[in-house]
Amino acid sequence: MAWVENDGVKSWREEVANATLVFGSRRRGQSVGSYASLNVGLGTGDHPASVASNRCRLSASVGVDPEKVVMARQVHADRIIEHEAPDPDTAWARGEVPDRDADGHMTKVAGLALAVITADCLPVAVVGKKGLGLVHCGWRGLAAGLAQKTAERVAGEIAVIGPGIGACCYEVGEDARSCFAEYPEAHADRHLDLASICRQQLLATGVQRVQSVDMCTYCEDEDFFSHRRDGEITGRQGTLAWLN
């Protein structure tokens, strides 16, 4: 894995088996102020035209048709959508909020790009015998088994955990910690290691190799948005994954 830059857009790219995974950064977009600059999320008040431009800019930088990017409204749950064709509403390209709710996606169709947006939660891609999966996973998603369920659906063999908040910065309450009592090594005082929990969950499903970008969105303020660091009014970076 390595940082790549195209037309000023910086992203972390990995080729895994028959899939391409791109974990975007916040650099070189159109948004300003608290959303500066490559914000691809609409939920905190950025201008829709800026978001649409940013989404298309990220897509173009990695050679993906923005109208072939599929996404959903993220609600921190465990629903998984299987995509067989582009979204009719082309919400990604139009800078809109999709009609469907889901935090997990899978596809068997080459060239159809799955998308999630994050600002501390983990973007997790799983490549397997039955397709490609991509999830948006915070502690609630991990507690609901979203990563595991997605890995099982695609018969996962290789997984990559993208940038998210690290244990160094992720202090949580007892409600979150109590959901992961079976992972004592992921606890340090009041801090929780989401990536460690996700890795163990994926391996338990039979995934043979789990890689990690191993970058903390809270610490790396020049490259990533962070809800925990910046507060409610901030942007979101995008992750794209597709079968070749």
C-alpha positions as CSV (number, residue, x, y, z in Angstrom):
1,M,0.0,0.0,0.0
2,A,1.2,3.5,-0.7
3,W,0.0,7.1,-1.0
4,V,-0.7,8.1,-4.6
5,E,-1.4,11.6,-5.9
6,N,-3.2,12.5,-9.2
7,D,-4.2,16.0,-10.1
8,G,-3.4,17.0,-6.5
9,V,-5.9,14.5,-5.0
10,K,-4.1,12.3,-2.4
11,S,-5.3,8.8,-1.6
12,W,-4.1,5.5,-0.2
13,R,-4.4,2.8,-2.9
14,E,-4.0,-0.9,-2.7
15,E,-4.5,-3.7,-5.3
16,V,-5.8,-6.8,-3.7
17,A,-6.3,-9.9,-5.8
18,N,-8.9,-8.8,-8.4
19,A,-9.9,-5.6,-6.6
20,T,-8.7,-2.0,-6.3
21,L,-9.2,-0.2,-3.0
22,V,-8.8,3.6,-2.6
23,F,-8.9,5.3,0.8
24,G,-9.3,9.0,0.1
25,S,-7.9,11.9,2.1
26,R,-9.2,15.5,2.7
27,R,-6.7,17.1,0.3
28,R,-7.3,19.2,-2.8
29,G,-11.1,19.7,-2.9
30,Q,-13.5,22.6,-3.4
31,S,-15.0,22.9,0.1
32,V,-13.9,25.7,2.4
33,G,-13.9,26.4,6.1
34,S,-14.5,23.5,8.5
35,Y,-15.0,21.3,5.4
36,A,-11.7,22.1,3.7
37,S,-11.2,20.7,1.3
38,L,-12.1,17.3,-0.3
39,N,-15.3,16.7,1.8
40,V,-17.6,14.1,0.2
41,G,-20.2,14.1,3.0
42,L,-23.5,16.0,3.1
43,G,-24.6,15.4,6.7
44,T,-23.0,18.3,8.4
45,G,-24.0,21.3,6.2
46,D,-21.5,21.7,3.4
47,H,-22.8,23.1,0.1
48,P,-24.2,20.2,-2.1
49,A,-22.4,21.6,-5.2
50,S,-19.1,21.5,-3.5
51,V,-19.7,17.9,-2.3
52,A,-20.7,16.8,-5.8
53,S,-17.6,18.4,-7.2
54,N,-15.4,16.7,-4.6
55,R,-16.9,13.3,-5.2
56,C,-16.4,13.6,-8.9
57,R,-12.8,14.9,-8.3
58,L,-12.0,11.9,-6.1
59,S,-13.5,9.5,-8.7
60,A,-11.7,11.0,-11.6
61,S,-8.4,10.9,-9.8
62,V,-8.6,7.1,-9.7
63,G,-10.2,6.5,-13.0
64,V,-13.8,5.7,-11.9
65,D,-17.0,7.0,-13.6
66,P,-18.8,8.8,-10.7
67,E,-22.2,7.6,-12.1
68,K,-21.0,4.0,-11.5
69,V,-20.3,4.6,-7.8
70,V,-22.9,3.1,-5.4
71,M,-23.5,4.2,-1.8
72,A,-26.2,4.5,0.9
73,R,-27.2,6.6,3.8
74,Q,-25.1,5.4,6.7
75,V,-26.9,4.8,10.0
76,H,-24.4,2.7,12.1
77,A,-26.4,-0.5,11.7
78,D,-25.7,-3.9,10.1
79,R,-27.7,-3.8,6.9
80,I,-25.8,-5.0,3.8
81,I,-26.9,-4.2,0.2
82,E,-25.8,-6.3,-2.8
83,H,-25.4,-4.1,-5.8
84,E,-25.8,-5.4,-9.3
85,A,-26.0,-2.1,-11.2
86,P,-25.4,1.6,-10.8
87,D,-27.8,3.5,-8.5
88,P,-30.6,5.0,-10.5
89,D,-30.4,8.2,-8.6
90,T,-26.6,8.5,-9.1
91,A,-26.5,10.1,-5.6
92,W,-22.7,10.1,-5.5
93,A,-22.2,12.0,-8.7
94,R,-25.1,14.4,-8.0
95,G,-23.9,15.3,-4.5
96,E,-27.1,13.9,-2.9
97,V,-28.1,11.8,0.1
98,P,-29.2,8.3,-1.1
99,D,-32.6,7.0,-0.4
100,R,-31.5,3.6,1.0
101,D,-30.0,3.0,4.5
102,A,-27.0,0.7,4.8
103,D,-23.5,0.5,6.2
104,G,-22.4,-2.5,4.3
105,H,-22.1,-3.1,0.5
106,M,-21.1,-6.0,-1.7
107,T,-20.9,-6.7,-5.4
108,K,-19.9,-9.3,-7.9
109,V,-20.0,-6.9,-10.8
110,A,-16.6,-5.7,-12.2
111,G,-16.3,-1.9,-12.6
112,L,-19.1,-1.0,-10.1
113,A,-17.5,1.0,-7.4
114,L,-18.7,0.7,-3.8
115,A,-18.4,3.8,-1.6
116,V,-18.5,4.7,2.1
117,I,-17.7,7.9,3.8
118,T,-15.9,8.2,7.2
119,A,-14.5,10.6,9.7
120,D,-13.2,8.3,12.5
121,C,-15.1,5.1,11.8
122,L,-13.3,2.3,9.9
123,P,-13.7,1.8,6.2
124,V,-13.1,-2.0,5.7
125,A,-12.9,-3.8,2.4
126,V,-13.1,-7.6,2.1
127,V,-12.2,-9.5,-1.1
128,G,-13.5,-13.0,-1.4
129,K,-14.6,-15.9,-3.6
130,K,-18.1,-14.5,-3.8
131,G,-17.3,-10.9,-4.5
132,L,-16.2,-7.7,-2.9
133,G,-17.5,-6.1,0.3
134,L,-17.1,-2.6,1.8
135,V,-18.3,-1.4,5.2
136,H,-18.5,1.7,7.3
137,C,-17.8,0.4,10.8
138,G,-17.8,2.3,14.1
139,W,-18.1,0.6,17.4
140,R,-21.9,0.1,16.9
141,G,-21.2,-1.6,13.6
142,L,-18.5,-3.8,15.1
143,A,-20.8,-4.7,18.0
144,A,-23.5,-5.7,15.5
145,G,-21.1,-7.9,13.6
146,L,-21.2,-5.9,10.3
147,A,-17.6,-6.7,9.2
148,Q,-18.1,-10.4,10.0
149,K,-21.4,-10.6,8.2
150,T,-20.0,-8.9,5.1
151,A,-16.9,-11.2,5.1
152,E,-19.2,-14.2,5.3
153,R,-21.4,-13.0,2.4
154,V,-18.4,-12.6,0.1
155,A,-16.5,-15.7,1.5
156,G,-13.7,-13.3,2.4
157,E,-10.1,-14.2,2.0
158,I,-8.3,-10.8,2.2
159,A,-9.4,-7.7,4.1
160,V,-7.9,-4.2,4.4
161,I,-8.8,-1.8,7.2
162,G,-8.5,1.8,6.2
163,P,-7.7,4.9,8.2
164,G,-9.8,5.4,11.3
165,I,-9.5,6.7,14.8
166,G,-6.7,4.9,16.7
167,A,-6.7,3.5,20.2
168,C,-4.4,6.4,21.0
169,C,-7.2,8.9,20.7
170,Y,-10.5,6.9,21.0
171,E,-11.7,7.2,24.6
172,V,-15.2,5.7,25.1
173,G,-17.8,5.1,27.7
174,E,-18.7,1.9,29.5
175,D,-21.6,1.3,27.0
176,A,-19.1,0.8,24.2
177,R,-16.4,-1.0,26.2
178,S,-18.9,-3.5,27.6
179,C,-19.8,-4.7,24.1
180,F,-16.3,-6.0,23.6
181,A,-15.4,-7.7,26.8
182,E,-14.2,-10.7,24.8
183,Y,-11.4,-8.6,23.4
184,P,-9.4,-7.5,26.5
185,E,-6.3,-6.7,24.5
186,A,-8.3,-4.0,22.7
187,H,-8.9,-2.1,25.9
188,A,-6.4,0.3,27.5
189,D,-7.9,2.2,30.4
190,R,-10.9,4.0,28.8
191,H,-9.5,3.7,25.2
192,L,-10.7,1.2,22.6
193,D,-8.8,-0.2,19.6
194,L,-11.4,-0.6,16.9
195,A,-9.0,-1.9,14.3
196,S,-7.8,-4.7,16.6
197,I,-11.4,-5.8,17.3
198,C,-12.2,-5.7,13.6
199,R,-9.1,-7.7,12.7
200,Q,-10.0,-10.4,15.2
201,Q,-13.6,-10.6,14.0
202,L,-12.5,-10.9,10.4
203,L,-10.0,-13.6,11.1
204,A,-12.7,-15.5,13.0
205,T,-14.8,-15.8,9.8
206,G,-11.9,-17.4,7.9
207,V,-10.4,-14.4,6.3
208,Q,-6.8,-15.4,5.7
209,R,-5.0,-12.1,5.7
210,V,-6.0,-8.7,7.2
211,Q,-3.9,-5.7,6.3
212,S,-4.2,-2.2,7.8
213,V,-3.4,1.3,6.6
214,D,-2.6,1.9,10.3
215,M,-3.2,5.7,10.3
216,C,-5.2,7.6,12.9
217,T,-7.7,10.1,11.5
218,Y,-7.5,12.1,14.8
219,C,-3.7,12.4,14.8
220,E,-3.3,13.0,11.0
221,D,-5.1,16.3,10.8
222,E,-3.6,17.4,7.5
223,D,-4.8,14.3,5.7
224,F,-8.1,13.3,7.4
225,F,-11.3,14.7,8.8
226,S,-12.1,13.6,12.3
227,H,-15.4,14.0,14.0
228,R,-13.9,13.4,17.4
229,R,-11.2,16.0,16.9
230,D,-13.1,18.7,15.0
231,G,-16.6,18.4,16.3
232,E,-20.0,18.1,14.6
233,I,-19.2,20.6,11.8
234,T,-16.5,18.8,9.7
235,G,-16.1,16.9,6.5
236,R,-15.9,13.2,5.5
237,Q,-13.3,11.4,3.4
238,G,-14.4,8.8,0.9
239,T,-13.4,5.2,0.3
240,L,-13.9,3.5,-3.1
241,A,-13.5,-0.2,-3.9
242,W,-14.2,-2.1,-7.1
243,L,-13.6,-5.4,-8.8
244,N,-11.3,-5.1,-11.9
